[in-house]
Every structure is written in structure tokens, then in C-alpha cells.
Amino acid sequence: MEFEAFKNTIMDLVSKEVEDRGLEGISMKLTTVESPDGMTDRLMVSVDDSKMSMAFRLKEIYQSVEDGEDIDHAVFKMVNTIEDNISFVKEKEQDVKSFISDYEKVKDNTYLRLIPGDSPILKSTPHRMIEDMALVVNVHLDSFSDEHGKSCVVVTKPLMEMYGIDETQLFADAEKNSLANEPIVFKPLLDMVKDLISKDEIPNPEDVGIVTYIATNQSGFQGAAVAGYPDFCEKAAEAIGGSFYMLPSSVHEFILIKDDGTPKAKDLNRMIKNVNETVLEPRDVLAAQCYHYDAKAKVLETGLNYAQRTQQRKGGAR
């Protein structure tokens, strides 16, 4: 089934299951939403006249069905989620509005978040670029999250203006909370890299003694944001023992590989592309290339730029 046909089919099946269960006050519509990971097709489900909605990412559900999940089972899970959250939406709407509109309540719940640099939300969102990635500010709605996941909202320019603050204060508050509550975590991760890199791409890390770490935050949620923390690269270089490559394995973490002359940017980029296309959900993809930090020059750049710069330097030395 083509995706466009799937969208209408899934809405019809969900509507029928909602009706069969006797769930009242439910309305649905198909829409396209600007999200940090791009334009996403969603099924929006509302309860009565509430402005809050439940949103189902249809591409991910479609992919699960294409991969073998029974469509009736997918519908059953969706309607379970709707049924479980009806009372939550009704009871929490006013609380969410009251919270999100008051910066005195919000400011201690702001955190840094790293998203793709080509995200459509950036045109209306305060951000800072880190190569081709963008650092934005998230509001964590911990009091309004449940067993179905962590709720968060990206601070847009209209929201920031409503708060009566500027970008400097917004990022300063988010950085303060991130450093205090979500500190950087470096973990040796040789085994994970061994699983991801095939021998025909670059040598087995164990055979050549490549030092690998994972860089994330304490919770592991949106942990790639640590790349935007003050002195992150210097701290990472100290942990790993010198210059290194940064592989965006997801929005939740980076894999760091010590630069001992063995890894090549083009090979690492091929690995990242494969993981992005075959392992990650679209919402978890951060970037399509690796980065390199030169510990001596204190320069962070894309891996390909570093390779080109190194090659030019070698050519000039002849």
C-alpha cells in the first residue's frame, strides 16, 4: 500500500475502532506538521473542544506495517493510547496553558536541545548553529508527561517574545539548567562501535586499538545537546586523550572516536548514513556526517573539511 492511501486507511480504521469502543467526543484529522526532524505527516486526535491534541506520526506507523506488523494491531495500539489519554487531555489542558505561558514557571525547566540544521522550525525558533546542527531550547513538561513518553516544547520566537525575554537570557537559563541537571557523561563504548562498523569500511577498532566513547547527558534524553555545552570539545579531548571524530549516532548521543590516523571521514559518513536509514526513527536522526575536533588547534569542523584541510597541508609541505 502506498503511503498516501495508508494515511486514509489508518484514519478510517482508527475511527471505526474508536466507535466500536464507544469512545465519545473524539475527532480526528490528517495534517502535516513542522517538527525538529522535518515535515511530518500526523494523525491529530482531539477530545471534545480541547485545544490539546494527541499526535501520531504516520510515517513511523507505516514503516512498522511495511516491516510486517499487522495493521489491525497497529490500530489497536493507537486506540489504546487514545483511550488511556482522554482523561489526561481533559484534566491537564488548563494546567499546561497556565504553565507554558508563565516564564517564571518555565525557566527552571528549559534545557538545550540539538536538532538538524535544516529543520523547518528554525525560521521561527531562536537557535545557534554548531556546524550543520542547530542548538535550540526545550521546555520539559515533566509534570505533564506520562508512561507514554516525555513531553517537551521547543521555544519559538513568538513564545520567547510573550515571555518578554531575549535570546541571551533564554539560552543562559537553558544552559544553567542543562549543566546542573543534565551534566555531560562520557562512557567508553568500544563494543558499540564494533557492532556498527563493518570490516570493509574501516579496520576493526579492537584490532587497531581505536579508543571510543559515547558522549551524552545524565538522562540520555536529547543527550546530543552536550555538544553545545561550554568547553565540551576540550573536555571530550581530555577524556579521550586528544583529537577525535564525533559521530551523531542519534539526537540522544554522539560516538567519539580518537583520531589516531586510522578512521577516515568518508568511511564514517557511510556508516552514519547506513545507521540513519536502517536503524533510527526519523525523529532521532541528527546529522548525516561526522565531525572532527583538532585538540591542538581547538577547531571543530566537519570530518570532510578536516580531511580536505589536512590533504592541502600535506600537499603544501612537499
C-alpha positions, 0 to 999 in steps of 0.5 A: 500500500502506498503511503498516501492511501495508508494515511486514509486507511489508518484514519478510517480504521482508527475511527471505526475502532474508536466507535466500536469502543464507544469512545465519545467526543473524539475527532480526528484529522490528517495534517502535516506538521513542522517538527525538529526532524522535518515535515511530518505527516500526523494523525491529530486526535482531539477530545471534545473542544480541547485545544490539546491534541494527541499526535501520531506520526504516520510515517513511523506507523507505516514503516512498522506495517511495511516491516510486517506488523499487522495493521489491525494491531497497529490500530489497536495500539493507537486506540489504546493510547487514545483511550488511556489519554482522554482523561489526561487531555481533559484534566491537564489542558488548563494546567499546561496553558497556565504553565507554558505561558508563565516564564517564571514557571518555565525557566527552571525547566528549559534545557538545550536541545540539538536538532538538524540544521535544516529543520523547518522550525528554525525560521521561527525558533531562536537557535545557534548553529554548531556546524550543520546542527542547530542548538535550540531550547526545550521546555520539559513538561515533566509534570505533564508527561506520562508512561507514554513518553516525555513531553517537551516544547521547543521555544519559538520566537513568538513564545520567547517574545510573550515571555518578554525575554531575549535570546541571551537570557533564554539560552543562559537559563537553558544552559544553567539548567542543562549543566546542573541537571543534565551534566555531560557523561562520557562512557567508553563504548568500544563494543558499540562501535564494533557492532556498527562498523563493518570490516570493509569500511574501516579496520576493526577498532579492537584490532587497531586499538581505536579508543571510543566513547559515547558522549551524552547527558545524565538522562540520555534524553536529547543527550546530543545537546552536550555538544553545545555545552561550554568547553565540551570539545576540550573536555571530550579531548581530555577524556579521550586523550586528544583529537577525535571524530564525533559521530551523531549516532542519534539526537540522544548521543554522539560516538567519539572516536580518537583520531589516531590516523586510522578512521577516515571521514568518508568511511564514517559518513557511510556508516552514519548514513547506513545507521540513519536509514536502517536503524533510527526513527526519523525523529532521532536522526541528527546529522548525516556526517561526522565531525572532527575536533583538532585538540591542538588547534581547538577547531571543530569542523566537519570530518570532510573539511578536516580531511580536505584541510589536512590533504592541502597541508600535506600537499603544501609541505612537499 
